[in-house]
Amino acid sequence: MERLTTRQGEHYIVKGDDNQAVIDRLAIYENMMETICKQKHRIEEELEQLRSEKKAKTMKFQQRLGEKMICDRFITMFEFEEQKVASQK
């Protein structure tokens, strides 16, 4: 992945003049985060349904739990990077 920004002091600036490419890249990350959050919510609902059916020890439950943990990890990484940038201001 080619970086479209560079750090200058406490802030990031756009490399070159292609602001549209930066906006498009930002949209990709925002869309990805939105998709991951929706997927996590769907998985949580499915896990709750399986729990209510007393199927918490099934393979399906374990797989969904693993998927939820992956979603949590991605969300945590995005939030960590966002906080890191915010704390540098």
N, C-alpha and C positions, 0 to 999 in steps of 0.2 A: 504494500500500500504506500503510495506516495503521499507524504504530508503536504497539506495545503496551507498550513500555518507554521509559524515559528515563534518562539518565545523572545520577547523583547522586554527585559526588566521584569516587571510583575505581571505583564499582560501578554496575550498572544495576538499576533497580527497576521494578516493574509499575505502569503507569498505571492508576489506578482499582482496582476490586475483582475484575476478571474474570481470575482466575488460570487458569481452564480455557481461555480463548482463547489465553493465552500458551503453555500446554502444547501445545495443538493446533497452534499456529504452529511451535513448536520441533519437533514431530513431523514436520511438513511438510518442514522443512529437513533433518532427520535422514534422512527417507525419500528425499529428493532426492539427498543426498550418497551414500547407500547405493546407489541406482540408478545414479548416475554411476560409482561405483567398480566395480560389477558390469559395467556396459557397457564400461568401459575394459579390464577383464580379458578380457571376451569378444573385444573387438577385438584385443587383444594376441595372443590365441591364434590368431585368424584371420590376423593378419599373419605370425605364425610359420609357420603352415601354408602361406601363399602363398610365403613365403621358401623353405621346404623344397621347394616345387614349382617353384622358379626363376621365380616370377611377380612379382618385386619391381618390375618396370617396367610392370606393367599398370595400367589405369585403376582397376580395383577396389582394387588395393593402395594407390594414391595416395589414393583416396577414404577408405579405412579409416584411413590414416595421418592424414589431415586430421581425421577424427572423433576419433581418439585425442588429437590435439593440442587439440581443443576440450574434451574430457574433462579433460585435464591442466590446462588453463587454469581451468576451473571449480573443480577440486580445489585448485589453488594459491590462488585467490581466497578460498575458504572457510578454508583453513589460515592464510592471511595475516591474515584478520579474527580468527580464533580466537587466534592468537599475539599480535595487537595488544591484544586484551582481556586475555589472560593476563599480558602484560608490564606492564599498568597496575595490577596488584594489588600 
